[in-house]
Each structure stands twice: as C-alpha cells, then as structure tokens.
C-alpha cells in the first residue's frame, strides 16, 4: 500500500443512468485518517458516488483511485481494505447477531484466533452482549446499526464507506455511533460517511455538499460557515406574516426560513447595507421587529450552496 | 481450491443450511412435496384403466351372446351399469356421460358367428376420455365362447410380453421418474429464490463488497441443496419400495450418482434463473415456466415417441428427459451407468453450460 496522505481521489467522476446524470464531474480528495462527509438531499448522488468508489457501479467517465488502487479495474484488490455499510441493514435477519459476526469473519477469512479476538473485542466495544443470541431481524434500529458497524470493521479495514448509516436511528444512538467513528479515526481509519443531518455533517473533518449530482461546496465545516458568501440576518417579530410580506420586495433575499418566532434570512452579498435596508422595509410596513446579524450555520451553507444561481431561474 | 476459498464456500454453505433449518415452510416443502406427490401419483393415477361404466345392448339374447357379455364383464375392464333397449338409447347414454362405452350385439349375432367374415358385435367408445379407448380395445380381443362343432380356443397371432413390469402397474412406471419430477420442482425454485432473496433483502450488496468470489458464492449456495436433493431422493425411493413395491433392480450407488448429477444440473438451471429474475416472484414464475414442459415432455407421464419432431428436440434440452431415462434404466431395467452413458453425457453437458452461463451472467457489481 502506498503511504500517500490521500485515501480517495476522483477526477471528473460522472455516472449517467439513461438520461439522468446521477453524478456530474465530481472532484474528490479525501485525506487519510479523517472523517469526510457527503451532505445532500435524497437523490443528490451520494449513494451512487460511494458505490462507484467501492467498485459496485462503473463510472460513465472519470478516474478513481482508492488507497492507491485504480477503481474499478483493481476493485477485487480493494475488498480486503474496505468496510462498506449499505444504507439498508444488509446482514442476515434470520441469523443471530453472533452468527452474523462469525459469518463475516469467515468471509474475510480471519484466522480462527484472530476472529475470536476481534469478535470478542467488537462485542465489548459496540455493546452487543445483551442481544448476541437474538435474530438480527428483531433488533432495534440502534442495535442493528451497532451490529452492522461491528461486522464491517472485523477485518480492520483502513477505509470505511458508510452510506447514510444513521437514517433509521434515534438521536442517542446517533451520538454513540459518532463516538465510535471518532474512536476508529484515532486508530488511523479513514471514514467516508454520507448523511442528510446537519449536526452530523458538522462533526466531519471536511465535507462535500452534493446537489443534483454535483459537488456544490466542499471544505471543513467551520471554513464553509466562515466563508459563506451570503449575509445572515435574524428578524424577531410579533407578526411574522407581516414581516414576511414586508421583506417580499427585497430582490437580494435568497432564502427566508422561519424558526419559531424568528425569521432567518439569507441575503446576497451585493446588497450593500442589508441590515439597514431590512430595518427600513419593516418600518415602512409598520412591523415591530428586532433585526440583527447572525453567524452562518451549516444549514445556511447548505441552503446557500443548493440555491439556484441568482437569475438562473425565475 | 485455495484454503481461503474453501473456507468461504463452507461459510456460505453453513449459512444456507442454518437459514433453511429456521425456515419452517421450506423445511415442510423438503419433506412435504415428495410425500404428497408420491401419494397423488402413486395412489391417485393409474394408466391401467378398469371399471369403465358401460352399457350393453344385446339384441340377440342367445346363450352365446349372454356368455360373451359375462366374459367381458368378468375381465373387470368394464362395469356393466346399463342395459338400454336399443342402439339409439345407448348413444344417448354416452352423450349424457352416464356410460363411457357401449357393447352392441346385433340381432343376427348367431349368423355372424357362423359366417366368420363380419364382426359379431360392436364396441362404442367415448373418445373424449383419455385412456378409455385403449382399455376398451383390449376387450375386443375377448375370445368367442366355444360353439358346438368348432371346439378349441382362439390363439392370438402375436403375443405381447411386457418386460420389467409384467403386471403393467402404473406405480412401477411412474415412481422412479417421480424422483426426477420432485427434484425439478424443489431444486430449481430453491436455488433461484435463494439468490434472488439475498438480492431483494440487500444482503448481496454487502456480500459483493467482500473478498468472496462469484464461483465461491455459487458453489456455496448449491452444496446444501445437493444434500437436500439426495434426502428427497431417498424419501421417494423408500416410499416407492415400501408402499408401491417398486423393485430396485440396478445398483443403488449408480442411482445416487445419477441423481447427484441431475440435482447439480437442475441447481445450475436455478442459478441461471436467479441471474435473470429481479424479484422472488419472478424467480418463482420462471421456475414454474421450466417445470411444466419438463413434466409434460420428459416422457415422465406421456410417451414422447408420439410427439412431433420439434417437440422431441425441445425435450432433449430438458435435463429431466435424460434423468427419467437414467432412473427407469437403473431402477427398473437394472442397467449400469456405463450402459446409460448417453443420457449421462447429455446431463453433464447441460450442467457445464448452465453453471458457465450463470457465472458469466453474475457480476460482483450492481449495474
């Protein structure tokens, strides 16, 4: 294996299904030993990209190198080096948790002593003891996910590809799951994880925001938030509806979202004095409101990145 | 095979067995289908047609004509259930379905007996019922009762000797071939569904990202079902011998070798189906689609000597045709596998083609 600091590299990665362009000229560079996130709505191309990276789907065009291997040509050589967790629970529901682990250890042909040691370790690490003998199909979402992660990491792969691993899991289990992911990166594992949860995306070392097959933004979350090319205003008003209609004629308004009694407005940078302008618009319509500048959240970054370019659509 | 390969094949085979042992419906099918089919075919179906409801019109009503009717009745081929007064009434009974055959003895029966150039009586058969025609034909061979002056029996010109099944028992013809039919029924569907189910449930997407090879996956899936197939073979053989007195004239080892080859060929067909079908329902339909021609054209129930040439060619493609040949050869005629080399070769070719086709069609990819 080569010692490059980059685990995954892709250039011009494109995949078409008939007329649909599922992934459109994606450029990717994922550093080793980090958690890299794919943030995007359903159908944005997250799963297709992950499947191309592990050789399950052939790209229409573009090049992929994963752990120094040319994919899909050398996909077989990659199998021992990766752990892949599908979006859906894909272990055998009619086998017990223990039998699933034993089976996966055999499929990866771990030597019996190592298999026993790895399984014992996984049982402890992922708290599987309480449901070890139960059929996997009867486990809760969080238990299934712990079992799936345990099975995926038995052979200690240096790279984990996790496709929306937390979509069917309660918040506490999601927190535990992310603790496990950080524990894995501490041992040098590289993790690529797709999600549509903002809080999860924010935990990643770096992330790419996908929208309709294209990577529309990428970088560390803090940097993306700091460099958001939009002005963020928060408007607190008694009469939210009136405030909304007062802001209607603001042409530079990119997005307006309601959070309880507050409005969260994203305004394009070419509006010179956005704060004053908004205050004046509200006053003109006799709307009692407090307007202040606010720091950008990752959601703002996401909304900003996935908005149609100004003027491109009516 | 490398030790790593062996280990993966074993892991997959063990997993299949474990899953099968937990699936009560499948387990019930493994034992239930053979037993049910044995009962239906063994007890329910009989080509040796007897007790045909028959009407008799005896317009002669002489001693000899009554003796002829009595002789025919005692053959048990027919049961005389009606004695209509004339030919027209007899016809009406056949049209109504009350009787399926009729014996008409004309008023000039005695004259015809002496004459010897014209038939003495007529048998009318309802041609809409399979098997009745052939059965009733046998009563036309009933010799005439002896008449004063012409003593001695009538001896048929050609004697038919039915070898290997002198009593012409249907069970003897059907039960050996039934092994093949039952295996076709269960094996194709088990394997086809086995792989398609894993695809539907998403297990396959996980499996193909592991180091397991396509051929390991195929072999691991097939092995447990070969064992199941041999168990079914044993079950059918035992019931055949114990309940229907089917003799096993050949070597039991030859029989199991032939069965193993056929099971593998059928499983190969199931694998091919599994690479075509995307849902379990489709796999099931495709399985039945191959089953019906197998049962109808293999010579299991209907002689394919009567089929048109192109149908016989289709029959040659079906593995069951060759296995029925092997089964009847070994079990009933006591043939050795060496004597049955031709069907053995044909089955082997089928197995090779099926597994190659399945392996070529199965990719470790999703697209």
Boltz contact constraints between the chains, C-beta under 6 A:
constraints:
  - contact:
      token1: [A, 54]
      token2: [B, 209]
      max_distance: 6.0
  - contact:
      token1: [A, 56]
      token2: [B, 365]
      max_distance: 6.0
  - contact:
      token1: [A, 56]
      token2: [B, 366]
      max_distance: 6.0
  - contact:
      token1: [A, 57]
      token2: [B, 366]
      max_distance: 6.0
  - contact:
      token1: [A, 57]
      token2: [B, 367]
      max_distance: 6.0
  - contact:
      token1: [A, 79]
      token2: [B, 210]
      max_distance: 6.0
  - contact:
      token1: [A, 79]
      token2: [B, 211]
      max_distance: 6.0
  - contact:
      token1: [A, 80]
      token2: [B, 211]
      max_distance: 6.0
  - contact:
      token1: [A, 84]
      token2: [B, 209]
      max_distance: 6.0
  - contact:
      token1: [A, 86]
      token2: [B, 202]
      max_distance: 6.0
  - contact:
      token1: [A, 86]
      token2: [B, 205]
      max_distance: 6.0
  - contact:
      token1: [A, 88]
      token2: [B, 202]
      max_distance: 6.0
  - contact:
      token1: [A, 90]
      token2: [B, 202]
      max_distance: 6.0
  - contact:
      token1: [A, 90]
      token2: [B, 203]
      max_distance: 6.0
  - contact:
      token1: [A, 90]
      token2: [B, 205]
      max_distance: 6.0
  - contact:
      token1: [A, 90]
      token2: [B, 206]
      max_distance: 6.0
  - contact:
      token1: [A, 94]
      token2: [B, 19]
      max_distance: 6.0
  - contact:
      token1: [A, 94]
      token2: [B, 22]
      max_distance: 6.0
  - contact:
      token1: [A, 103]
      token2: [B, 11]
      max_distance: 6.0
  - contact:
      token1: [A, 103]
      token2: [B, 15]
      max_distance: 6.0
  - contact:
      token1: [A, 106]
      token2: [B, 7]
      max_distance: 6.0
  - contact:
      token1: [A, 106]
      token2: [B, 11]
      max_distance: 6.0
  - contact:
      token1: [A, 107]
      token2: [B, 8]
      max_distance: 6.0
  - contact:
      token1: [A, 107]
      token2: [B, 11]
      max_distance: 6.0
  - contact:
      token1: [A, 107]
      token2: [B, 210]
      max_distance: 6.0
  - contact:
      token1: [A, 107]
      token2: [B, 212]
      max_distance: 6.0
  - contact:
      token1: [A, 109]
      token2: [B, 4]
      max_distance: 6.0
  - contact:
      token1: [A, 109]
      token2: [B, 7]
      max_distance: 6.0
